[in-house]
Amino acid sequence: MKPEELSTLEKTFNQLVETLLIKKAENEHFTVRLSSESSQFTRFNSAKVRQTGYVQDGSIQLTLMANQRSSFRQFSFTGNWDIDWELAYTALQELRHELPLLPIDPYLVIPSGNNISREVNTGKLLTPEILVPSILETVANLDFTGMYAGGIVIRGYGDSSEQKHWFVTDSFNLDYSLFMTSAQAVKGTFAGSEWNETAYLAKINDGKKQLEMLSRPVKELPKGQYKTYFAPAAVADLLGMLSWGAISEADIQQGNSALAALSRQEKQLSPKFTLRENFQSGLVPRFNNLGEIAVPELTLIEKGILINSLVNSRTAKEYNKPANGANSSETLRSPDISLGNLTFEDILPNLDTGLYISNLHYLNWSDRPSGRITGMTRYACFWVENGEIIAPIANLRFDESLYRFWGAENLIDFTNSSEFIPEVGTYESRQLGGSLVPGMLVNDFTYTL
């Protein structure tokens, strides 16, 4: 997207908000949320381009509130004032007719405050002319499959209290797999705001080494408890479960949180485990659906003790708790696990004998109140003996409590370096953010079949 096109979108969005301020009735309140992108998508199969295209898209969600009732409409955002205002005015009229028919919402939060922000993060991405050769030259002799998504993503916000936010990030992610003829695979992600050829080459070379080890005969393991190293991608999968009914204050208050025992101080995790929301990377906006701004860094769990849950203004109103800028679903947006002391060179020697887990999938709660998570191993997982990788393993199902694998007795250490694991979803639009996580060494992790 050219700078002048980006400027036009911002001006049109601001004009839309300002006009709604003029048109709204005295008893009406509104929020306007923009999601827009200008993205290059390229899909690869067998180290060849399968599909490529450029997407420029945008949508507005207009929420109208009056007399303790609210409803919303979503419509396209083009950057053309005549088109966008016609759509917005139609939505406004429809919402005015609809609101009196709706029930009263006792915990409706009206936008307030005077927050204003503007953040534009520029990057150095691959141009369409060099994108394909830059990715494929390194993997020409491999069965490389994946998708590249890169470009500008925009989030905008405005409301009836005259709060206004504009966030732009220039970023990419490459979600890929290296396959063998046996259908086994090594999975990887590569993401950021600047394409780094050296770092990409290192990722692919590491994948090649894992492919060589995958060619060995597969080892079948009996169910049981094994000392396990989880690579950063696997740690990110486990961490993601905290957004499914754990770190949310609403879930804690309603008694269905996996961290309820932690919040009641009946249990605690290892002193080696510290978790923060860290917005300083510039990959995700700090403002939420009500224009509230989270602090740049919010500690959630410090040395195994729950310091803060995620609290949005609706939950704060319902349960008389202080809000901290959480989003409407009270989920993690930019989590960061603190580093440990385990060096890369010491991972296998410290593991000694056990499992090296690169990826997990099919995660779910098997018993949420006790924090038990079930799932499967997947992609480049190995059996290790005496500090050496011996063989790939057949997939295993696990069932284990976060109070054990992040607990003082079982969490041995985190690595002293982190990896950014991006959100790669593209449902409706490109997802923003990701997790900054180290690897993790754990004692006696439970595999059930």
C-alpha positions, 0 to 999 in steps of 0.5 A: 500500500502506498503512503498516500493510500494509507493517508486516505484511509486514515482521513476517511476513517477520522471523517467518519467518526467526526460525522457520527459525532455530529449525527448522534442523538443526545442520549446515544453513544457509539464505538467505531472499530476498523479492521483493514489490511493490504496483504500479499498471500502466497501458498507453496506446495512441493517447493512450488507456487500453488497460489498467489494473490494480493488482498486489500480489504477493510471492515467497520463495526459500528456499535450503537448504545442508548437507554442501556441497550446496544447492538452493532452492524458490520460493513465494508470500509473502502476509503471512499468517503461517499461509499463509506458514509452511505453504508455507515448512515444506513447502519446507524438508522437500522440500529436506531430502529432495532435498539428499542426492541432489545432487552436492557443490558445491566452491565453495558459499559459506555465508552468514556475517557480521552485516550488518543493514540497513533502508532505506525510501525514500518517494516522491510518486507519482501517485495512481490518481485523477490518474494518467491525466489527469496523463499524457494531458493533455500528449499529447492530440493525439499518438499516444502509446503506453507503459506506466506502472508505479509503486508500492512495491517490497520486497526482503528478506533473512535467513539462518542467520547472522542477517543481515537486510535490509529494503529498500523503494523508492517509485518509478515509470517511464513507458516511452513512444513518440510515433508518426507515421503513417509508423510512425517514432517518438520513444522516451522514458522518465521515472522517479524517486521523485517525479512532476515535472510540469515535467520531464515536460512538458519531455520531451514537448516535446522529443519533439514537436520530434523528431517535427517533424524526423522528418517530413522526407524520410529520408536513406539513408547509405552504410556507413562511419565517421561522427562520432556523438553518442549521447544518454544512452539510447543510451549506457545501451544500450552500457553495459549490454553490460558486464553481458553478459560483461565486467565480471564477474571470473568472465568475466575469469578464464575468458578470455571477457571483453570487458574481458580486454585491459583487465584485463591492461593491454594496452589502456586506455580514454580518460582521460575515461571513469570508471565507478562502481557508485553505490548512493546514489540509494536506488533499488536495495538494496546487499545481494546474494543472500548478505546482503553489503553493497556499499560506497556507491560502487565505482569500476570504471574510473577514467580509462580504467583497470580498477580493480575488476571485480565479484566475488561470494563464489563467484568469490572462493572459486574464484579466490582474489580479494577479494569486493566485494559483487557479485550472483550474476551479477556484473552492474551494478546502479546504474552511473554514468558520470562527466560531461564538459565538453560542454554541451547547447548545444554538442552540435550545433555540436561534432558539426558533420557526422555522426549524432545517435543517440537510441536503439539496439537488438538489441545483441550481441557480434560479437567479445567478446574484442576488445570488438566490439558490433553493433546497430542504430540506432532511433527519432529518429536524424538526419543533421546538417550544419554543426551543424544537423539535416537529416533522419532516417536510415534504420536502420543496423547498426553494428559497433564495438569499445568500445576505439575508441568509449571509447578515447582516440583516438575519445571526444571528450567526455561531456556535463556533465549526466546522465540517469537511464535506468531499468530498465523490465522487468517479467518476474516482477516490476518491475525496480529501478535503472537507469543514470545516464549522460551523452551522448557524442560519438565520432569515426569510429564504424563503421556496416557496412550 
